[in-house]
Amino acid sequence: MIEQLQQEINELHARVKILQQHIEELQQTCDHHFCGDSYFVKCTKCHKIEVLYY
Ligand SMILES: [Zn+2]
């Protein structure tokens, strides 16, 4: 039972990783359109966030 659940969690982790890589790929090819405030901006197209305040 536990092993089954752990295996399912591992599979979900792998799936999340693939989806995150897919998002990163899309964000790399996006011609960003940022809007936001002076602390951070967010692209309205791919939702990439860039922090401006350090
Ligand atoms: Zn973008």
mmCIF file of the protein (N, C-alpha, C, O) and its ligand, coordinates in Angstrom:
data_MODEL
# 
_entry.id   MODEL 
# 
loop_
_entity.id 
_entity.type 
_entity.pdbx_number_of_molecules 
1 polymer     1 
2 non-polymer 1 
# 
_entity_poly.entity_id                      1 
_entity_poly.type                           'polypeptide(L)' 
_entity_poly.nstd_linkage                   no 
_entity_poly.nstd_monomer                   no 
_entity_poly.pdbx_seq_one_letter_code       MIEQLQQEINELHARVKILQQHIEELQQTCDHHFCGDSYFVKCTKCHKIEVLYY 
_entity_poly.pdbx_seq_one_letter_code_can   MIEQLQQEINELHARVKILQQHIEELQQTCDHHFCGDSYFVKCTKCHKIEVLYY 
_entity_poly.pdbx_strand_id                 A 
# 
loop_
_entity_poly_seq.entity_id 
_entity_poly_seq.num 
_entity_poly_seq.mon_id 
_entity_poly_seq.hetero 
1 1  MET n 
1 2  ILE n 
1 3  GLU n 
1 4  GLN n 
1 5  LEU n 
1 6  GLN n 
1 7  GLN n 
1 8  GLU n 
1 9  ILE n 
1 10 ASN n 
1 11 GLU n 
1 12 LEU n 
1 13 HIS n 
1 14 ALA n 
1 15 ARG n 
1 16 VAL n 
1 17 LYS n 
1 18 ILE n 
1 19 LEU n 
1 20 GLN n 
1 21 GLN n 
1 22 HIS n 
1 23 ILE n 
1 24 GLU n 
1 25 GLU n 
1 26 LEU n 
1 27 GLN n 
1 28 GLN n 
1 29 THR n 
1 30 CYS n 
1 31 ASP n 
1 32 HIS n 
1 33 HIS n 
1 34 PHE n 
1 35 CYS n 
1 36 GLY n 
1 37 ASP n 
1 38 SER n 
1 39 TYR n 
1 40 PHE n 
1 41 VAL n 
1 42 LYS n 
1 43 CYS n 
1 44 THR n 
1 45 LYS n 
1 46 CYS n 
1 47 HIS n 
1 48 LYS n 
1 49 ILE n 
1 50 GLU n 
1 51 VAL n 
1 52 LEU n 
1 53 TYR n 
1 54 TYR n 
# 
loop_
_struct_asym.id 
_struct_asym.entity_id 
A 1 
B 2 
# 
loop_
_chem_comp.id 
_chem_comp.type 
_chem_comp.mon_nstd_flag 
ALA 'L-peptide linking' y 
ARG 'L-peptide linking' y 
ASN 'L-peptide linking' y 
ASP 'L-peptide linking' y 
CYS 'L-peptide linking' y 
GLN 'L-peptide linking' y 
GLU 'L-peptide linking' y 
GLY 'peptide linking'   y 
HIS 'L-peptide linking' y 
ILE 'L-peptide linking' y 
LEU 'L-peptide linking' y 
LYS 'L-peptide linking' y 
MET 'L-peptide linking' y 
PHE 'L-peptide linking' y 
SER 'L-peptide linking' y 
THR 'L-peptide linking' y 
TYR 'L-peptide linking' y 
VAL 'L-peptide linking' y 
ZN  non-polymer         . 
# 
_pdbx_entity_nonpoly.entity_id   2 
_pdbx_entity_nonpoly.name        ? 
_pdbx_entity_nonpoly.comp_id     ZN 
# 
_pdbx_nonpoly_scheme.asym_id         B 
_pdbx_nonpoly_scheme.entity_id       2 
_pdbx_nonpoly_scheme.mon_id          ZN 
_pdbx_nonpoly_scheme.ndb_seq_num     1 
_pdbx_nonpoly_scheme.pdb_seq_num     101 
_pdbx_nonpoly_scheme.auth_seq_num    101 
_pdbx_nonpoly_scheme.pdb_mon_id      ZN 
_pdbx_nonpoly_scheme.auth_mon_id     ZN 
_pdbx_nonpoly_scheme.pdb_strand_id   A 
_pdbx_nonpoly_scheme.pdb_ins_code    . 
# 
loop_
_atom_site.group_PDB 
_atom_site.id 
_atom_site.type_symbol 
_atom_site.label_atom_id 
_atom_site.label_alt_id 
_atom_site.label_comp_id 
_atom_site.label_asym_id 
_atom_site.label_entity_id 
_atom_site.label_seq_id 
_atom_site.pdbx_PDB_ins_code 
_atom_site.Cartn_x 
_atom_site.Cartn_y 
_atom_site.Cartn_z 
_atom_site.occupancy 
_atom_site.B_iso_or_equiv 
_atom_site.pdbx_formal_charge 
_atom_site.auth_seq_id 
_atom_site.auth_comp_id 
_atom_site.auth_asym_id 
_atom_site.auth_atom_id 
_atom_site.pdbx_PDB_model_num 
ATOM   1   N  N  . MET A 1 1  ? 0.839  -1.211 0.000   1.00 0.00 ? 1   MET A N  1 
ATOM   2   C  CA . MET A 1 1  ? 0.000  0.000  0.000   1.00 0.00 ? 1   MET A CA 1 
ATOM   3   C  C  . MET A 1 1  ? 0.873  1.260  0.000   1.00 0.00 ? 1   MET A C  1 
ATOM   4   O  O  . MET A 1 1  ? 0.734  2.132  -0.858  1.00 0.00 ? 1   MET A O  1 
ATOM   5   N  N  . ILE A 1 2  ? 1.776  1.332  0.984   1.00 0.00 ? 2   ILE A N  1 
ATOM   6   C  CA . ILE A 1 2  ? 2.678  2.486  1.065   1.00 0.00 ? 2   ILE A CA 1 
ATOM   7   C  C  . ILE A 1 2  ? 3.534  2.582  -0.198  1.00 0.00 ? 2   ILE A C  1 
ATOM   8   O  O  . ILE A 1 2  ? 3.719  3.657  -0.768  1.00 0.00 ? 2   ILE A O  1 
ATOM   9   N  N  . GLU A 1 3  ? 4.045  1.433  -0.612  1.00 0.00 ? 3   GLU A N  1 
ATOM   10  C  CA . GLU A 1 3  ? 4.901  1.427  -1.798  1.00 0.00 ? 3   GLU A CA 1 
ATOM   11  C  C  . GLU A 1 3  ? 4.163  1.932  -3.032  1.00 0.00 ? 3   GLU A C  1 
ATOM   12  O  O  . GLU A 1 3  ? 4.719  2.638  -3.873  1.00 0.00 ? 3   GLU A O  1 
ATOM   13  N  N  . GLN A 1 4  ? 2.913  1.552  -3.109  1.00 0.00 ? 4   GLN A N  1 
ATOM   14  C  CA . GLN A 1 4  ? 2.075  1.994  -4.231  1.00 0.00 ? 4   GLN A CA 1 
ATOM   15  C  C  . GLN A 1 4  ? 1.936  3.523  -4.229  1.00 0.00 ? 4   GLN A C  1 
ATOM   16  O  O  . GLN A 1 4  ? 2.044  4.182  -5.263  1.00 0.00 ? 4   GLN A O  1 
ATOM   17  N  N  . LEU A 1 5  ? 1.694  4.055  -3.030  1.00 0.00 ? 5   LEU A N  1 
ATOM   18  C  CA . LEU A 1 5  ? 1.536  5.511  -2.895  1.00 0.00 ? 5   LEU A CA 1 
ATOM   19  C  C  . LEU A 1 5  ? 2.844  6.228  -3.205  1.00 0.00 ? 5   LEU A C  1 
ATOM   20  O  O  . LEU A 1 5  ? 2.852  7.262  -3.873  1.00 0.00 ? 5   LEU A O  1 
ATOM   21  N  N  . GLN A 1 6  ? 3.953  5.668  -2.713  1.00 0.00 ? 6   GLN A N  1 
ATOM   22  C  CA . GLN A 1 6  ? 5.250  6.299  -2.972  1.00 0.00 ? 6   GLN A CA 1 
ATOM   23  C  C  . GLN A 1 6  ? 5.579  6.284  -4.451  1.00 0.00 ? 6   GLN A C  1 
ATOM   24  O  O  . GLN A 1 6  ? 6.151  7.235  -4.985  1.00 0.00 ? 6   GLN A O  1 
ATOM   25  N  N  . GLN A 1 7  ? 5.213  5.197  -5.104  1.00 0.00 ? 7   GLN A N  1 
ATOM   26  C  CA . GLN A 1 7  ? 5.458  5.111  -6.541  1.00 0.00 ? 7   GLN A CA 1 
ATOM   27  C  C  . GLN A 1 7  ? 4.631  6.158  -7.281  1.00 0.00 ? 7   GLN A C  1 
ATOM   28  O  O  . GLN A 1 7  ? 5.098  6.780  -8.235  1.00 0.00 ? 7   GLN A O  1 
ATOM   29  N  N  . GLU A 1 8  ? 3.399  6.337  -6.825  1.00 0.00 ? 8   GLU A N  1 
ATOM   30  C  CA . GLU A 1 8  ? 2.522  7.331  -7.451  1.00 0.00 ? 8   GLU A CA 1 
ATOM   31  C  C  . GLU A 1 8  ? 3.080  8.726  -7.261  1.00 0.00 ? 8   GLU A C  1 
ATOM   32  O  O  . GLU A 1 8  ? 3.040  9.549  -8.176  1.00 0.00 ? 8   GLU A O  1 
ATOM   33  N  N  . ILE A 1 9  ? 3.609  8.997  -6.052  1.00 0.00 ? 9   ILE A N  1 
ATOM   34  C  CA . ILE A 1 9  ? 4.225  10.302 -5.774  1.00 0.00 ? 9   ILE A CA 1 
ATOM   35  C  C  . ILE A 1 9  ? 5.425  10.519 -6.688  1.00 0.00 ? 9   ILE A C  1 
ATOM   36  O  O  . ILE A 1 9  ? 5.598  11.601 -7.249  1.00 0.00 ? 9   ILE A O  1 
ATOM   37  N  N  . ASN A 1 10 ? 6.246  9.495  -6.833  1.00 0.00 ? 10  ASN A N  1 
ATOM   38  C  CA . ASN A 1 10 ? 7.415  9.609  -7.718  1.00 0.00 ? 10  ASN A CA 1 
ATOM   39  C  C  . ASN A 1 10 ? 7.005  9.918  -9.147  1.00 0.00 ? 10  ASN A C  1 
ATOM   40  O  O  . ASN A 1 10 ? 7.637  10.726 -9.827  1.00 0.00 ? 10  ASN A O  1 
ATOM   41  N  N  . GLU A 1 11 ? 5.948  9.273  -9.590  1.00 0.00 ? 11  GLU A N  1 
ATOM   42  C  CA . GLU A 1 11 ? 5.464  9.504  -10.949 1.00 0.00 ? 11  GLU A CA 1 
ATOM   43  C  C  . GLU A 1 11 ? 4.951  10.933 -11.111 1.00 0.00 ? 11  GLU A C  1 
ATOM   44  O  O  . GLU A 1 11 ? 5.158  11.571 -12.143 1.00 0.00 ? 11  GLU A O  1 
ATOM   45  N  N  . LEU A 1 12 ? 4.282  11.416 -10.076 1.00 0.00 ? 12  LEU A N  1 
ATOM   46  C  CA . LEU A 1 12 ? 3.769  12.790 -10.124 1.00 0.00 ? 12  LEU A CA 1 
ATOM   47  C  C  . LEU A 1 12 ? 4.918  13.792 -10.129 1.00 0.00 ? 12  LEU A C  1 
ATOM   48  O  O  . LEU A 1 12 ? 4.871  14.793 -10.844 1.00 0.00 ? 12  LEU A O  1 
ATOM   49  N  N  . HIS A 1 13 ? 5.954  13.519 -9.326  1.00 0.00 ? 13  HIS A N  1 
ATOM   50  C  CA . HIS A 1 13 ? 7.129  14.391 -9.314  1.00 0.00 ? 13  HIS A CA 1 
ATOM   51  C  C  . HIS A 1 13 ? 7.747  14.472 -10.710 1.00 0.00 ? 13  HIS A C  1 
ATOM   52  O  O  . HIS A 1 13 ? 8.102  15.549 -11.187 1.00 0.00 ? 13  HIS A O  1 
ATOM   53  N  N  . ALA A 1 14 ? 7.865  13.323 -11.344 1.00 0.00 ? 14  ALA A N  1 
ATOM   54  C  CA . ALA A 1 14 ? 8.434  13.276 -12.692 1.00 0.00 ? 14  ALA A CA 1 
ATOM   55  C  C  . ALA A 1 14 ? 7.572  14.081 -13.654 1.00 0.00 ? 14  ALA A C  1 
ATOM   56  O  O  . ALA A 1 14 ? 8.089  14.797 -14.512 1.00 0.00 ? 14  ALA A O  1 
ATOM   57  N  N  . ARG A 1 15 ? 6.266  13.962 -13.508 1.00 0.00 ? 15  ARG A N  1 
ATOM   58  C  CA . ARG A 1 15 ? 5.312  14.683 -14.361 1.00 0.00 ? 15  ARG A CA 1 
ATOM   59  C  C  . ARG A 1 15 ? 5.439  16.196 -14.150 1.00 0.00 ? 15  ARG A C  1 
ATOM   60  O  O  . ARG A 1 15 ? 5.451  16.964 -15.113 1.00 0.00 ? 15  ARG A O  1 
ATOM   61  N  N  . VAL A 1 16 ? 5.533  16.616 -12.887 1.00 0.00 ? 16  VAL A N  1 
ATOM   62  C  CA . VAL A 1 16 ? 5.675  18.038 -12.560 1.00 0.00 ? 16  VAL A CA 1 
ATOM   63  C  C  . VAL A 1 16 ? 6.951  18.592 -13.173 1.00 0.00 ? 16  VAL A C  1 
ATOM   64  O  O  . VAL A 1 16 ? 6.963  19.702 -13.704 1.00 0.00 ? 16  VAL A O  1 
ATOM   65  N  N  . LYS A 1 17 ? 8.033  17.807 -13.095 1.00 0.00 ? 17  LYS A N  1 
ATOM   66  C  CA . LYS A 1 17 ? 9.313  18.238 -13.635 1.00 0.00 ? 17  LYS A CA 1 
ATOM   67  C  C  . LYS A 1 17 ? 9.202  18.474 -15.145 1.00 0.00 ? 17  LYS A C  1 
ATOM   68  O  O  . LYS A 1 17 ? 9.706  19.465 -15.672 1.00 0.00 ? 17  LYS A O  1 
ATOM   69  N  N  . ILE A 1 18 ? 8.539  17.552 -15.815 1.00 0.00 ? 18  ILE A N  1 
ATOM   70  C  CA . ILE A 1 18 ? 8.353  17.675 -17.267 1.00 0.00 ? 18  ILE A CA 1 
ATOM   71  C  C  . ILE A 1 18 ? 7.546  18.927 -17.588 1.00 0.00 ? 18  ILE A C  1 
ATOM   72  O  O  . ILE A 1 18 ? 7.885  19.672 -18.508 1.00 0.00 ? 18  ILE A O  1 
ATOM   73  N  N  . LEU A 1 19 ? 6.468  19.158 -16.821 1.00 0.00 ? 19  LEU A N  1 
ATOM   74  C  CA . LEU A 1 19 ? 5.619  20.323 -17.062 1.00 0.00 ? 19  LEU A CA 1 
ATOM   75  C  C  . LEU A 1 19 ? 6.383  21.620 -16.797 1.00 0.00 ? 19  LEU A C  1 
ATOM   76  O  O  . LEU A 1 19 ? 6.220  22.599 -17.526 1.00 0.00 ? 19  LEU A O  1 
ATOM   77  N  N  . GLN A 1 20 ? 7.224  21.626 -15.744 1.00 0.00 ? 20  GLN A N  1 
ATOM   78  C  CA . GLN A 1 20 ? 8.005  22.829 -15.439 1.00 0.00 ? 20  GLN A CA 1 
ATOM   79  C  C  . GLN A 1 20 ? 9.002  23.122 -16.552 1.00 0.00 ? 20  GLN A C  1 
ATOM   80  O  O  . GLN A 1 20 ? 9.221  24.277 -16.917 1.00 0.00 ? 20  GLN A O  1 
ATOM   81  N  N  . GLN A 1 21 ? 9.609  22.050 -17.093 1.00 0.00 ? 21  GLN A N  1 
ATOM   82  C  CA . GLN A 1 21 ? 10.539 22.235 -18.208 1.00 0.00 ? 21  GLN A CA 1 
ATOM   83  C  C  . GLN A 1 21 ? 9.808  22.792 -19.421 1.00 0.00 ? 21  GLN A C  1 
ATOM   84  O  O  . GLN A 1 21 ? 10.344 23.613 -20.165 1.00 0.00 ? 21  GLN A O  1 
ATOM   85  N  N  . HIS A 1 22 ? 8.584  22.334 -19.606 1.00 0.00 ? 22  HIS A N  1 
ATOM   86  C  CA . HIS A 1 22 ? 7.786  22.811 -20.732 1.00 0.00 ? 22  HIS A CA 1 
ATOM   87  C  C  . HIS A 1 22 ? 7.477  24.300 -20.574 1.00 0.00 ? 22  HIS A C  1 
ATOM   88  O  O  . HIS A 1 22 ? 7.536  25.059 -21.541 1.00 0.00 ? 22  HIS A O  1 
ATOM   89  N  N  . ILE A 1 23 ? 7.148  24.709 -19.356 1.00 0.00 ? 23  ILE A N  1 
ATOM   90  C  CA . ILE A 1 23 ? 6.884  26.127 -19.081 1.00 0.00 ? 23  ILE A CA 1 
ATOM   91  C  C  . ILE A 1 23 ? 8.138  26.951 -19.353 1.00 0.00 ? 23  ILE A C  1 
ATOM   92  O  O  . ILE A 1 23 ? 8.067  28.012 -19.973 1.00 0.00 ? 23  ILE A O  1 
ATOM   93  N  N  . GLU A 1 24 ? 9.294  26.455 -18.885 1.00 0.00 ? 24  GLU A N  1 
ATOM   94  C  CA . GLU A 1 24 ? 10.548 27.183 -19.103 1.00 0.00 ? 24  GLU A CA 1 
ATOM   95  C  C  . GLU A 1 24 ? 10.844 27.341 -20.592 1.00 0.00 ? 24  GLU A C  1 
ATOM   96  O  O  . GLU A 1 24 ? 11.314 28.388 -21.035 1.00 0.00 ? 24  GLU A O  1 
ATOM   97  N  N  . GLU A 1 25 ? 10.563 26.297 -21.349 1.00 0.00 ? 25  GLU A N  1 
ATOM   98  C  CA . GLU A 1 25 ? 10.769 26.373 -22.797 1.00 0.00 ? 25  GLU A CA 1 
ATOM   99  C  C  . GLU A 1 25 ? 9.891  27.456 -23.412 1.00 0.00 ? 25  GLU A C  1 
ATOM   100 O  O  . GLU A 1 25 ? 10.343 28.240 -24.246 1.00 0.00 ? 25  GLU A O  1 
ATOM   101 N  N  . LEU A 1 26 ? 8.625  27.486 -22.986 1.00 0.00 ? 26  LEU A N  1 
ATOM   102 C  CA . LEU A 1 26 ? 7.692  28.485 -23.513 1.00 0.00 ? 26  LEU A CA 1 
ATOM   103 C  C  . LEU A 1 26 ? 8.131  29.885 -23.120 1.00 0.00 ? 26  LEU A C  1 
ATOM   104 O  O  . LEU A 1 26 ? 8.025  30.824 -23.910 1.00 0.00 ? 26  LEU A O  1 
ATOM   105 N  N  . GLN A 1 27 ? 8.631  30.022 -21.878 1.00 0.00 ? 27  GLN A N  1 
ATOM   106 C  CA . GLN A 1 27 ? 9.054  31.339 -21.400 1.00 0.00 ? 27  GLN A CA 1 
ATOM   107 C  C  . GLN A 1 27 ? 10.299 31.810 -22.136 1.00 0.00 ? 27  GLN A C  1 
ATOM   108 O  O  . GLN A 1 27 ? 10.500 33.013 -22.305 1.00 0.00 ? 27  GLN A O  1 
ATOM   109 N  N  . GLN A 1 28 ? 11.136 30.874 -22.576 1.00 0.00 ? 28  GLN A N  1 
ATOM   110 C  CA . GLN A 1 28 ? 12.352 31.254 -23.292 1.00 0.00 ? 28  GLN A CA 1 
ATOM   111 C  C  . GLN A 1 28 ? 12.038 31.743 -24.701 1.00 0.00 ? 28  GLN A C  1 
ATOM   112 O  O  . GLN A 1 28 ? 12.773 32.561 -25.254 1.00 0.00 ? 28  GLN A O  1 
ATOM   113 N  N  . THR A 1 29 ? 10.954 31.246 -25.280 1.00 0.00 ? 29  THR A N  1 
ATOM   114 C  CA . THR A 1 29 ? 10.613 31.632 -26.648 1.00 0.00 ? 29  THR A CA 1 
ATOM   115 C  C  . THR A 1 29 ? 9.594  32.763 -26.691 1.00 0.00 ? 29  THR A C  1 
ATOM   116 O  O  . THR A 1 29 ? 9.245  33.244 -27.768 1.00 0.00 ? 29  THR A O  1 
ATOM   117 N  N  . CYS A 1 30 ? 9.112  33.193 -25.517 1.00 0.00 ? 30  CYS A N  1 
ATOM   118 C  CA . CYS A 1 30 ? 8.087  34.240 -25.445 1.00 0.00 ? 30  CYS A CA 1 
ATOM   119 C  C  . CYS A 1 30 ? 8.689  35.610 -25.737 1.00 0.00 ? 30  CYS A C  1 
ATOM   120 O  O  . CYS A 1 30 ? 9.789  35.914 -25.276 1.00 0.00 ? 30  CYS A O  1 
ATOM   121 N  N  . ASP A 1 31 ? 7.970  36.447 -26.508 1.00 0.00 ? 31  ASP A N  1 
ATOM   122 C  CA . ASP A 1 31 ? 8.377  37.844 -26.620 1.00 0.00 ? 31  ASP A CA 1 
ATOM   123 C  C  . ASP A 1 31 ? 7.628  38.605 -25.524 1.00 0.00 ? 31  ASP A C  1 
ATOM   124 O  O  . ASP A 1 31 ? 6.531  39.127 -25.726 1.00 0.00 ? 31  ASP A O  1 
ATOM   125 N  N  . HIS A 1 32 ? 8.273  38.641 -24.353 1.00 0.00 ? 32  HIS A N  1 
ATOM   126 C  CA . HIS A 1 32 ? 7.611  39.055 -23.122 1.00 0.00 ? 32  HIS A CA 1 
ATOM   127 C  C  . HIS A 1 32 ? 6.920  40.411 -23.219 1.00 0.00 ? 32  HIS A C  1 
ATOM   128 O  O  . HIS A 1 32 ? 7.385  41.337 -23.884 1.00 0.00 ? 32  HIS A O  1 
ATOM   129 N  N  . HIS A 1 33 ? 5.798  40.478 -22.530 1.00 0.00 ? 33  HIS A N  1 
ATOM   130 C  CA . HIS A 1 33 ? 5.103  41.748 -22.354 1.00 0.00 ? 33  HIS A CA 1 
ATOM   131 C  C  . HIS A 1 33 ? 4.894  41.930 -20.858 1.00 0.00 ? 33  HIS A C  1 
ATOM   132 O  O  . HIS A 1 33 ? 3.900  41.478 -20.289 1.00 0.00 ? 33  HIS A O  1 
ATOM   133 N  N  . PHE A 1 34 ? 5.869  42.615 -20.230 1.00 0.00 ? 34  PHE A N  1 
ATOM   134 C  CA . PHE A 1 34 ? 5.852  42.736 -18.782 1.00 0.00 ? 34  PHE A CA 1 
ATOM   135 C  C  . PHE A 1 34 ? 4.955  43.874 -18.313 1.00 0.00 ? 34  PHE A C  1 
ATOM   136 O  O  . PHE A 1 34 ? 4.867  44.923 -18.951 1.00 0.00 ? 34  PHE A O  1 
ATOM   137 N  N  . CYS A 1 35 ? 4.299  43.647 -17.193 1.00 0.00 ? 35  CYS A N  1 
ATOM   138 C  CA . CYS A 1 35 ? 3.656  44.745 -16.489 1.00 0.00 ? 35  CYS A CA 1 
ATOM   139 C  C  . CYS A 1 35 ? 3.674  44.426 -15.009 1.00 0.00 ? 35  CYS A C  1 
ATOM   140 O  O  . CYS A 1 35 ? 3.690  43.260 -14.612 1.00 0.00 ? 35  CYS A O  1 
ATOM   141 N  N  . GLY A 1 36 ? 3.671  45.474 -14.194 1.00 0.00 ? 36  GLY A N  1 
ATOM   142 C  CA . GLY A 1 36 ? 3.741  45.266 -12.758 1.00 0.00 ? 36  GLY A CA 1 
ATOM   143 C  C  . GLY A 1 36 ? 4.142  46.538 -12.058 1.00 0.00 ? 36  GLY A C  1 
ATOM   144 O  O  . GLY A 1 36 ? 3.920  47.633 -12.573 1.00 0.00 ? 36  GLY A O  1 
ATOM   145 N  N  . ASP A 1 37 ? 4.740  46.400 -10.872 1.00 0.00 ? 37  ASP A N  1 
ATOM   146 C  CA . ASP A 1 37 ? 5.148  47.591 -10.129 1.00 0.00 ? 37  ASP A CA 1 
ATOM   147 C  C  . ASP A 1 37 ? 6.677  47.652 -10.063 1.00 0.00 ? 37  ASP A C  1 
ATOM   148 O  O  . ASP A 1 37 ? 7.368  46.993 -10.840 1.00 0.00 ? 37  ASP A O  1 
ATOM   149 N  N  . SER A 1 38 ? 7.187  48.439 -9.138  1.00 0.00 ? 38  SER A N  1 
ATOM   150 C  CA . SER A 1 38 ? 8.628  48.654 -9.089  1.00 0.00 ? 38  SER A CA 1 
ATOM   151 C  C  . SER A 1 38 ? 9.367  47.505 -8.419  1.00 0.00 ? 38  SER A C  1 
ATOM   152 O  O  . SER A 1 38 ? 10.597 47.478 -8.439  1.00 0.00 ? 38  SER A O  1 
ATOM   153 N  N  . TYR A 1 39 ? 8.657  46.568 -7.834  1.00 0.00 ? 39  TYR A N  1 
ATOM   154 C  CA . TYR A 1 39 ? 9.314  45.459 -7.146  1.00 0.00 ? 39  TYR A CA 1 
ATOM   155 C  C  . TYR A 1 39 ? 9.473  44.239 -8.048  1.00 0.00 ? 39  TYR A C  1 
ATOM   156 O  O  . TYR A 1 39 ? 10.516 43.584 -8.044  1.00 0.00 ? 39  TYR A O  1 
ATOM   157 N  N  . PHE A 1 40 ? 8.433  43.942 -8.816  1.00 0.00 ? 40  PHE A N  1 
ATOM   158 C  CA . PHE A 1 40 ? 8.571  42.862 -9.787  1.00 0.00 ? 40  PHE A CA 1 
ATOM   159 C  C  . PHE A 1 40 ? 7.578  43.063 -10.915 1.00 0.00 ? 40  PHE A C  1 
ATOM   160 O  O  . PHE A 1 40 ? 6.542  43.707 -10.750 1.00 0.00 ? 40  PHE A O  1 
ATOM   161 N  N  . VAL A 1 41 ? 7.912  42.507 -12.050 1.00 0.00 ? 41  VAL A N  1 
ATOM   162 C  CA . VAL A 1 41 ? 7.020  42.570 -13.198 1.00 0.00 ? 41  VAL A CA 1 
ATOM   163 C  C  . VAL A 1 41 ? 6.685  41.151 -13.640 1.00 0.00 ? 41  VAL A C  1 
ATOM   164 O  O  . VAL A 1 41 ? 7.452  40.214 -13.419 1.00 0.00 ? 41  VAL A O  1 
ATOM   165 N  N  . LYS A 1 42 ? 5.533  41.018 -14.265 1.00 0.00 ? 42  LYS A N  1 
ATOM   166 C  CA . LYS A 1 42 ? 5.088  39.706 -14.703 1.00 0.00 ? 42  LYS A CA 1 
ATOM   167 C  C  . LYS A 1 42 ? 4.671  39.797 -16.158 1.00 0.00 ? 42  LYS A C  1 
ATOM   168 O  O  . LYS A 1 42 ? 3.960  40.718 -16.560 1.00 0.00 ? 42  LYS A O  1 
ATOM   169 N  N  . CYS A 1 43 ? 5.119  38.838 -16.933 1.00 0.00 ? 43  CYS A N  1 
ATOM   170 C  CA . CYS A 1 43 ? 4.734  38.802 -18.339 1.00 0.00 ? 43  CYS A CA 1 
ATOM   171 C  C  . CYS A 1 43 ? 3.277  38.371 -18.449 1.00 0.00 ? 43  CYS A C  1 
ATOM   172 O  O  . CYS A 1 43 ? 2.872  37.359 -17.876 1.00 0.00 ? 43  CYS A O  1 
ATOM   173 N  N  . THR A 1 44 ? 2.509  39.139 -19.179 1.00 0.00 ? 44  THR A N  1 
ATOM   174 C  CA . THR A 1 44 ? 1.079  38.817 -19.303 1.00 0.00 ? 44  THR A CA 1 
ATOM   175 C  C  . THR A 1 44 ? 0.857  37.616 -20.215 1.00 0.00 ? 44  THR A C  1 
ATOM   176 O  O  . THR A 1 44 ? -0.224 37.028 -20.219 1.00 0.00 ? 44  THR A O  1 
ATOM   177 N  N  . LYS A 1 45 ? 1.876  37.251 -20.986 1.00 0.00 ? 45  LYS A N  1 
ATOM   178 C  CA . LYS A 1 45 ? 1.711  36.140 -21.927 1.00 0.00 ? 45  LYS A CA 1 
ATOM   179 C  C  . LYS A 1 45 ? 2.122  34.804 -21.313 1.00 0.00 ? 45  LYS A C  1 
ATOM   180 O  O  . LYS A 1 45 ? 1.365  33.835 -21.360 1.00 0.00 ? 45  LYS A O  1 
ATOM   181 N  N  . CYS A 1 46 ? 3.326  34.756 -20.736 1.00 0.00 ? 46  CYS A N  1 
ATOM   182 C  CA . CYS A 1 46 ? 3.821  33.465 -20.232 1.00 0.00 ? 46  CYS A CA 1 
ATOM   183 C  C  . CYS A 1 46 ? 3.905  33.419 -18.709 1.00 0.00 ? 46  CYS A C  1 
ATOM   184 O  O  . CYS A 1 46 ? 4.280  32.396 -18.137 1.00 0.00 ? 46  CYS A O  1 
ATOM   185 N  N  . HIS A 1 47 ? 3.551  34.540 -18.044 1.00 0.00 ? 47  HIS A N  1 
ATOM   186 C  CA . HIS A 1 47 ? 3.506  34.606 -16.579 1.00 0.00 ? 47  HIS A CA 1 
ATOM   187 C  C  . HIS A 1 47 ? 4.882  34.517 -15.933 1.00 0.00 ? 47  HIS A C  1 
ATOM   188 O  O  . HIS A 1 47 ? 5.000  34.245 -14.739 1.00 0.00 ? 47  HIS A O  1 
ATOM   189 N  N  . LYS A 1 48 ? 5.921  34.750 -16.733 1.00 0.00 ? 48  LYS A N  1 
ATOM   190 C  CA . LYS A 1 48 ? 7.270  34.793 -16.162 1.00 0.00 ? 48  LYS A CA 1 
ATOM   191 C  C  . LYS A 1 48 ? 7.398  36.024 -15.264 1.00 0.00 ? 48  LYS A C  1 
ATOM   192 O  O  . LYS A 1 48 ? 6.960  37.118 -15.622 1.00 0.00 ? 48  LYS A O  1 
ATOM   193 N  N  . ILE A 1 49 ? 8.004  35.828 -14.095 1.00 0.00 ? 49  ILE A N  1 
ATOM   194 C  CA . ILE A 1 49 ? 8.150  36.921 -13.148 1.00 0.00 ? 49  ILE A CA 1 
ATOM   195 C  C  . ILE A 1 49 ? 9.610  37.340 -13.079 1.00 0.00 ? 49  ILE A C  1 
ATOM   196 O  O  . ILE A 1 49 ? 10.500 36.500 -12.948 1.00 0.00 ? 49  ILE A O  1 
ATOM   197 N  N  . GLU A 1 50 ? 9.850  38.647 -13.169 1.00 0.00 ? 50  GLU A N  1 
ATOM   198 C  CA . GLU A 1 50 ? 11.186 39.165 -12.993 1.00 0.00 ? 50  GLU A CA 1 
ATOM   199 C  C  . GLU A 1 50 ? 11.197 40.128 -11.812 1.00 0.00 ? 50  GLU A C  1 
ATOM   200 O  O  . GLU A 1 50 ? 10.432 41.091 -11.763 1.00 0.00 ? 50  GLU A O  1 
ATOM   201 N  N  . VAL A 1 51 ? 12.094 39.839 -10.851 1.00 0.00 ? 51  VAL A N  1 
ATOM   202 C  CA . VAL A 1 51 ? 12.192 40.664 -9.658  1.00 0.00 ? 51  VAL A CA 1 
ATOM   203 C  C  . VAL A 1 51 ? 13.117 41.840 -9.938  1.00 0.00 ? 51  VAL A C  1 
ATOM   204 O  O  . VAL A 1 51 ? 14.239 41.659 -10.410 1.00 0.00 ? 51  VAL A O  1 
ATOM   205 N  N  . LEU A 1 52 ? 12.641 43.041 -9.646  1.00 0.00 ? 52  LEU A N  1 
ATOM   206 C  CA . LEU A 1 52 ? 13.431 44.238 -9.903  1.00 0.00 ? 52  LEU A CA 1 
ATOM   207 C  C  . LEU A 1 52 ? 14.078 44.782 -8.641  1.00 0.00 ? 52  LEU A C  1 
ATOM   208 O  O  . LEU A 1 52 ? 15.043 45.545 -8.696  1.00 0.00 ? 52  LEU A O  1 
ATOM   209 N  N  . TYR A 1 53 ? 13.527 44.375 -7.501  1.00 0.00 ? 53  TYR A N  1 
ATOM   210 C  CA . TYR A 1 53 ? 14.019 44.909 -6.231  1.00 0.00 ? 53  TYR A CA 1 
ATOM   211 C  C  . TYR A 1 53 ? 15.012 43.942 -5.621  1.00 0.00 ? 53  TYR A C  1 
ATOM   212 O  O  . TYR A 1 53 ? 14.693 42.770 -5.420  1.00 0.00 ? 53  TYR A O  1 
ATOM   213 N  N  . TYR A 1 54 ? 16.211 44.418 -5.322  1.00 0.00 ? 54  TYR A N  1 
ATOM   214 C  CA . TYR A 1 54 ? 17.212 43.523 -4.730  1.00 0.00 ? 54  TYR A CA 1 
ATOM   215 C  C  . TYR A 1 54 ? 17.519 43.898 -3.295  1.00 0.00 ? 54  TYR A C  1 
ATOM   216 O  O  . TYR A 1 54 ? 18.339 43.247 -2.649  1.00 0.00 ? 54  TYR A O  1 
HETATM 217 ZN ZN . ZN  B 2 .  ? 6.600  36.173 -21.637 1.00 0.00 2 101 ZN  A ZN 1 
# 
